[in-house]
Amino acid sequence: VLMGTSIAPLIMGAIFAYLGSQDYDDADEIKSQLQMPGSSYGENFQNKVKKNHDLVDSGDKKMIIGASLAGASVILFGVGFFLAF
């Protein structure tokens, strides 16, 4: 049963990792826009900087959750395998 239930956290961990990578891709796109020459004191520039930081923070949180769930999945599978044999 433990080996079977290890699939759910693995799938959820993969989903969170995918969502985190999407946030990183969006942040990278904003970063490339910010590297264009222009005024760094404008309101639009500062809003993009804030959005970039928010996307990176969100991506970090999702990746941590995804990695934790994947680790829990491996532990569940290992305990189930140990108890089965």
Phi and psi in radians as a Rosetta constraint file:
Dihedral C 1 N 2 CA 2 C 2 CIRCULARHARMONIC -1.137 0.35
Dihedral N 2 CA 2 C 2 N 3 CIRCULARHARMONIC -0.667 0.35
Dihedral C 2 N 3 CA 3 C 3 CIRCULARHARMONIC -1.176 0.35
Dihedral N 3 CA 3 C 3 N 4 CIRCULARHARMONIC -0.610 0.35
Dihedral C 3 N 4 CA 4 C 4 CIRCULARHARMONIC -1.250 0.35
Dihedral N 4 CA 4 C 4 N 5 CIRCULARHARMONIC -0.664 0.35
Dihedral C 4 N 5 CA 5 C 5 CIRCULARHARMONIC -1.346 0.35
Dihedral N 5 CA 5 C 5 N 6 CIRCULARHARMONIC -0.154 0.35
Dihedral C 5 N 6 CA 6 C 6 CIRCULARHARMONIC -1.279 0.35
Dihedral N 6 CA 6 C 6 N 7 CIRCULARHARMONIC -0.204 0.35
Dihedral C 6 N 7 CA 7 C 7 CIRCULARHARMONIC -1.252 0.35
Dihedral N 7 CA 7 C 7 N 8 CIRCULARHARMONIC -0.708 0.35
Dihedral C 7 N 8 CA 8 C 8 CIRCULARHARMONIC -1.072 0.35
Dihedral N 8 CA 8 C 8 N 9 CIRCULARHARMONIC -0.858 0.35
Dihedral C 8 N 9 CA 9 C 9 CIRCULARHARMONIC -1.139 0.35
Dihedral N 9 CA 9 C 9 N 10 CIRCULARHARMONIC -0.543 0.35
Dihedral C 9 N 10 CA 10 C 10 CIRCULARHARMONIC -1.146 0.35
Dihedral N 10 CA 10 C 10 N 11 CIRCULARHARMONIC -0.758 0.35
Dihedral C 10 N 11 CA 11 C 11 CIRCULARHARMONIC -1.147 0.35
Dihedral N 11 CA 11 C 11 N 12 CIRCULARHARMONIC -0.787 0.35
Dihedral C 11 N 12 CA 12 C 12 CIRCULARHARMONIC -1.123 0.35
Dihedral N 12 CA 12 C 12 N 13 CIRCULARHARMONIC -0.658 0.35
Dihedral C 12 N 13 CA 13 C 13 CIRCULARHARMONIC -1.106 0.35
Dihedral N 13 CA 13 C 13 N 14 CIRCULARHARMONIC -0.696 0.35
Dihedral C 13 N 14 CA 14 C 14 CIRCULARHARMONIC -1.150 0.35
Dihedral N 14 CA 14 C 14 N 15 CIRCULARHARMONIC -0.673 0.35
Dihedral C 14 N 15 CA 15 C 15 CIRCULARHARMONIC -1.132 0.35
Dihedral N 15 CA 15 C 15 N 16 CIRCULARHARMONIC -0.793 0.35
Dihedral C 15 N 16 CA 16 C 16 CIRCULARHARMONIC -1.117 0.35
Dihedral N 16 CA 16 C 16 N 17 CIRCULARHARMONIC -0.682 0.35
Dihedral C 16 N 17 CA 17 C 17 CIRCULARHARMONIC -1.122 0.35
Dihedral N 17 CA 17 C 17 N 18 CIRCULARHARMONIC -0.686 0.35
Dihedral C 17 N 18 CA 18 C 18 CIRCULARHARMONIC -1.123 0.35
Dihedral N 18 CA 18 C 18 N 19 CIRCULARHARMONIC -0.782 0.35
Dihedral C 18 N 19 CA 19 C 19 CIRCULARHARMONIC -1.118 0.35
Dihedral N 19 CA 19 C 19 N 20 CIRCULARHARMONIC -0.647 0.35
Dihedral C 19 N 20 CA 20 C 20 CIRCULARHARMONIC -1.126 0.35
Dihedral N 20 CA 20 C 20 N 21 CIRCULARHARMONIC -0.701 0.35
Dihedral C 20 N 21 CA 21 C 21 CIRCULARHARMONIC -1.187 0.35
Dihedral N 21 CA 21 C 21 N 22 CIRCULARHARMONIC -0.540 0.35
Dihedral C 21 N 22 CA 22 C 22 CIRCULARHARMONIC -1.148 0.35
Dihedral N 22 CA 22 C 22 N 23 CIRCULARHARMONIC -0.699 0.35
Dihedral C 22 N 23 CA 23 C 23 CIRCULARHARMONIC -1.108 0.35
Dihedral N 23 CA 23 C 23 N 24 CIRCULARHARMONIC -0.710 0.35
Dihedral C 23 N 24 CA 24 C 24 CIRCULARHARMONIC -1.124 0.35
Dihedral N 24 CA 24 C 24 N 25 CIRCULARHARMONIC -0.682 0.35
Dihedral C 24 N 25 CA 25 C 25 CIRCULARHARMONIC -1.112 0.35
Dihedral N 25 CA 25 C 25 N 26 CIRCULARHARMONIC -0.749 0.35
Dihedral C 25 N 26 CA 26 C 26 CIRCULARHARMONIC -1.115 0.35
Dihedral N 26 CA 26 C 26 N 27 CIRCULARHARMONIC -0.701 0.35
Dihedral C 26 N 27 CA 27 C 27 CIRCULARHARMONIC -1.155 0.35
Dihedral N 27 CA 27 C 27 N 28 CIRCULARHARMONIC -0.646 0.35
Dihedral C 27 N 28 CA 28 C 28 CIRCULARHARMONIC -1.157 0.35
Dihedral N 28 CA 28 C 28 N 29 CIRCULARHARMONIC -0.646 0.35
Dihedral C 28 N 29 CA 29 C 29 CIRCULARHARMONIC -1.122 0.35
Dihedral N 29 CA 29 C 29 N 30 CIRCULARHARMONIC -0.748 0.35
Dihedral C 29 N 30 CA 30 C 30 CIRCULARHARMONIC -1.143 0.35
Dihedral N 30 CA 30 C 30 N 31 CIRCULARHARMONIC -0.669 0.35
Dihedral C 30 N 31 CA 31 C 31 CIRCULARHARMONIC -1.096 0.35
Dihedral N 31 CA 31 C 31 N 32 CIRCULARHARMONIC -0.701 0.35
Dihedral C 31 N 32 CA 32 C 32 CIRCULARHARMONIC -1.152 0.35
Dihedral N 32 CA 32 C 32 N 33 CIRCULARHARMONIC -0.574 0.35
Dihedral C 32 N 33 CA 33 C 33 CIRCULARHARMONIC -1.214 0.35
Dihedral N 33 CA 33 C 33 N 34 CIRCULARHARMONIC -0.603 0.35
Dihedral C 33 N 34 CA 34 C 34 CIRCULARHARMONIC -1.271 0.35
Dihedral N 34 CA 34 C 34 N 35 CIRCULARHARMONIC -0.362 0.35
Dihedral C 34 N 35 CA 35 C 35 CIRCULARHARMONIC -1.425 0.35
Dihedral N 35 CA 35 C 35 N 36 CIRCULARHARMONIC -0.124 0.35
Dihedral C 35 N 36 CA 36 C 36 CIRCULARHARMONIC -1.220 0.35
Dihedral N 36 CA 36 C 36 N 37 CIRCULARHARMONIC 2.560 0.35
Dihedral C 36 N 37 CA 37 C 37 CIRCULARHARMONIC -1.127 0.35
Dihedral N 37 CA 37 C 37 N 38 CIRCULARHARMONIC 2.490 0.35
Dihedral C 37 N 38 CA 38 C 38 CIRCULARHARMONIC 2.933 0.35
Dihedral N 38 CA 38 C 38 N 39 CIRCULARHARMONIC -3.043 0.35
Dihedral C 38 N 39 CA 39 C 39 CIRCULARHARMONIC -1.396 0.35
Dihedral N 39 CA 39 C 39 N 40 CIRCULARHARMONIC 2.268 0.35
Dihedral C 39 N 40 CA 40 C 40 CIRCULARHARMONIC -1.605 0.35
Dihedral N 40 CA 40 C 40 N 41 CIRCULARHARMONIC 0.045 0.35
Dihedral C 40 N 41 CA 41 C 41 CIRCULARHARMONIC -1.841 0.35
Dihedral N 41 CA 41 C 41 N 42 CIRCULARHARMONIC -0.017 0.35
Dihedral C 41 N 42 CA 42 C 42 CIRCULARHARMONIC -1.266 0.35
Dihedral N 42 CA 42 C 42 N 43 CIRCULARHARMONIC 2.755 0.35
Dihedral C 42 N 43 CA 43 C 43 CIRCULARHARMONIC -1.168 0.35
Dihedral N 43 CA 43 C 43 N 44 CIRCULARHARMONIC -0.695 0.35
Dihedral C 43 N 44 CA 44 C 44 CIRCULARHARMONIC -1.107 0.35
Dihedral N 44 CA 44 C 44 N 45 CIRCULARHARMONIC -0.729 0.35
Dihedral C 44 N 45 CA 45 C 45 CIRCULARHARMONIC -1.076 0.35
Dihedral N 45 CA 45 C 45 N 46 CIRCULARHARMONIC -0.801 0.35
Dihedral C 45 N 46 CA 46 C 46 CIRCULARHARMONIC -1.140 0.35
Dihedral N 46 CA 46 C 46 N 47 CIRCULARHARMONIC -0.629 0.35
Dihedral C 46 N 47 CA 47 C 47 CIRCULARHARMONIC -1.134 0.35
Dihedral N 47 CA 47 C 47 N 48 CIRCULARHARMONIC -0.690 0.35
Dihedral C 47 N 48 CA 48 C 48 CIRCULARHARMONIC -1.179 0.35
Dihedral N 48 CA 48 C 48 N 49 CIRCULARHARMONIC -0.655 0.35
Dihedral C 48 N 49 CA 49 C 49 CIRCULARHARMONIC -1.096 0.35
Dihedral N 49 CA 49 C 49 N 50 CIRCULARHARMONIC -0.773 0.35
Dihedral C 49 N 50 CA 50 C 50 CIRCULARHARMONIC -1.109 0.35
Dihedral N 50 CA 50 C 50 N 51 CIRCULARHARMONIC -0.742 0.35
Dihedral C 50 N 51 CA 51 C 51 CIRCULARHARMONIC -1.124 0.35
Dihedral N 51 CA 51 C 51 N 52 CIRCULARHARMONIC -0.669 0.35
Dihedral C 51 N 52 CA 52 C 52 CIRCULARHARMONIC -1.096 0.35
Dihedral N 52 CA 52 C 52 N 53 CIRCULARHARMONIC -0.779 0.35
Dihedral C 52 N 53 CA 53 C 53 CIRCULARHARMONIC -1.120 0.35
Dihedral N 53 CA 53 C 53 N 54 CIRCULARHARMONIC -0.698 0.35
Dihedral C 53 N 54 CA 54 C 54 CIRCULARHARMONIC -1.123 0.35
Dihedral N 54 CA 54 C 54 N 55 CIRCULARHARMONIC -0.711 0.35
Dihedral C 54 N 55 CA 55 C 55 CIRCULARHARMONIC -1.160 0.35
Dihedral N 55 CA 55 C 55 N 56 CIRCULARHARMONIC -0.690 0.35
Dihedral C 55 N 56 CA 56 C 56 CIRCULARHARMONIC -1.157 0.35
Dihedral N 56 CA 56 C 56 N 57 CIRCULARHARMONIC -0.755 0.35
Dihedral C 56 N 57 CA 57 C 57 CIRCULARHARMONIC -1.083 0.35
Dihedral N 57 CA 57 C 57 N 58 CIRCULARHARMONIC -0.743 0.35
Dihedral C 57 N 58 CA 58 C 58 CIRCULARHARMONIC -1.121 0.35
Dihedral N 58 CA 58 C 58 N 59 CIRCULARHARMONIC -0.731 0.35
Dihedral C 58 N 59 CA 59 C 59 CIRCULARHARMONIC -1.103 0.35
Dihedral N 59 CA 59 C 59 N 60 CIRCULARHARMONIC -0.701 0.35
Dihedral C 59 N 60 CA 60 C 60 CIRCULARHARMONIC -1.073 0.35
Dihedral N 60 CA 60 C 60 N 61 CIRCULARHARMONIC -0.785 0.35
Dihedral C 60 N 61 CA 61 C 61 CIRCULARHARMONIC -1.108 0.35
Dihedral N 61 CA 61 C 61 N 62 CIRCULARHARMONIC -0.749 0.35
Dihedral C 61 N 62 CA 62 C 62 CIRCULARHARMONIC -1.167 0.35
Dihedral N 62 CA 62 C 62 N 63 CIRCULARHARMONIC -0.650 0.35
Dihedral C 62 N 63 CA 63 C 63 CIRCULARHARMONIC -1.193 0.35
Dihedral N 63 CA 63 C 63 N 64 CIRCULARHARMONIC -0.653 0.35
Dihedral C 63 N 64 CA 64 C 64 CIRCULARHARMONIC -1.128 0.35
Dihedral N 64 CA 64 C 64 N 65 CIRCULARHARMONIC -0.767 0.35
Dihedral C 64 N 65 CA 65 C 65 CIRCULARHARMONIC -1.110 0.35
Dihedral N 65 CA 65 C 65 N 66 CIRCULARHARMONIC -0.759 0.35
Dihedral C 65 N 66 CA 66 C 66 CIRCULARHARMONIC -1.078 0.35
Dihedral N 66 CA 66 C 66 N 67 CIRCULARHARMONIC -0.777 0.35
Dihedral C 66 N 67 CA 67 C 67 CIRCULARHARMONIC -1.162 0.35
Dihedral N 67 CA 67 C 67 N 68 CIRCULARHARMONIC -0.662 0.35
Dihedral C 67 N 68 CA 68 C 68 CIRCULARHARMONIC -1.122 0.35
Dihedral N 68 CA 68 C 68 N 69 CIRCULARHARMONIC -0.742 0.35
Dihedral C 68 N 69 CA 69 C 69 CIRCULARHARMONIC -1.163 0.35
Dihedral N 69 CA 69 C 69 N 70 CIRCULARHARMONIC -0.681 0.35
Dihedral C 69 N 70 CA 70 C 70 CIRCULARHARMONIC -1.137 0.35
Dihedral N 70 CA 70 C 70 N 71 CIRCULARHARMONIC -0.692 0.35
Dihedral C 70 N 71 CA 71 C 71 CIRCULARHARMONIC -1.120 0.35
Dihedral N 71 CA 71 C 71 N 72 CIRCULARHARMONIC -0.714 0.35
Dihedral C 71 N 72 CA 72 C 72 CIRCULARHARMONIC -1.105 0.35
Dihedral N 72 CA 72 C 72 N 73 CIRCULARHARMONIC -0.632 0.35
Dihedral C 72 N 73 CA 73 C 73 CIRCULARHARMONIC -1.116 0.35
Dihedral N 73 CA 73 C 73 N 74 CIRCULARHARMONIC -0.749 0.35
Dihedral C 73 N 74 CA 74 C 74 CIRCULARHARMONIC -1.140 0.35
Dihedral N 74 CA 74 C 74 N 75 CIRCULARHARMONIC -0.712 0.35
Dihedral C 74 N 75 CA 75 C 75 CIRCULARHARMONIC -1.126 0.35
Dihedral N 75 CA 75 C 75 N 76 CIRCULARHARMONIC -0.767 0.35
Dihedral C 75 N 76 CA 76 C 76 CIRCULARHARMONIC -1.063 0.35
Dihedral N 76 CA 76 C 76 N 77 CIRCULARHARMONIC -0.758 0.35
Dihedral C 76 N 77 CA 77 C 77 CIRCULARHARMONIC -1.121 0.35
Dihedral N 77 CA 77 C 77 N 78 CIRCULARHARMONIC -0.742 0.35
Dihedral C 77 N 78 CA 78 C 78 CIRCULARHARMONIC -1.105 0.35
Dihedral N 78 CA 78 C 78 N 79 CIRCULARHARMONIC -0.760 0.35
Dihedral C 78 N 79 CA 79 C 79 CIRCULARHARMONIC -1.154 0.35
Dihedral N 79 CA 79 C 79 N 80 CIRCULARHARMONIC -0.742 0.35
Dihedral C 79 N 80 CA 80 C 80 CIRCULARHARMONIC -1.100 0.35
Dihedral N 80 CA 80 C 80 N 81 CIRCULARHARMONIC -0.705 0.35
Dihedral C 80 N 81 CA 81 C 81 CIRCULARHARMONIC -1.154 0.35
Dihedral N 81 CA 81 C 81 N 82 CIRCULARHARMONIC -0.697 0.35
Dihedral C 81 N 82 CA 82 C 82 CIRCULARHARMONIC -1.124 0.35
Dihedral N 82 CA 82 C 82 N 83 CIRCULARHARMONIC -0.747 0.35
Dihedral C 82 N 83 CA 83 C 83 CIRCULARHARMONIC -1.263 0.35
Dihedral N 83 CA 83 C 83 N 84 CIRCULARHARMONIC -0.476 0.35
Dihedral C 83 N 84 CA 84 C 84 CIRCULARHARMONIC -1.274 0.35
Dihedral N 84 CA 84 C 84 N 85 CIRCULARHARMONIC -0.534 0.35
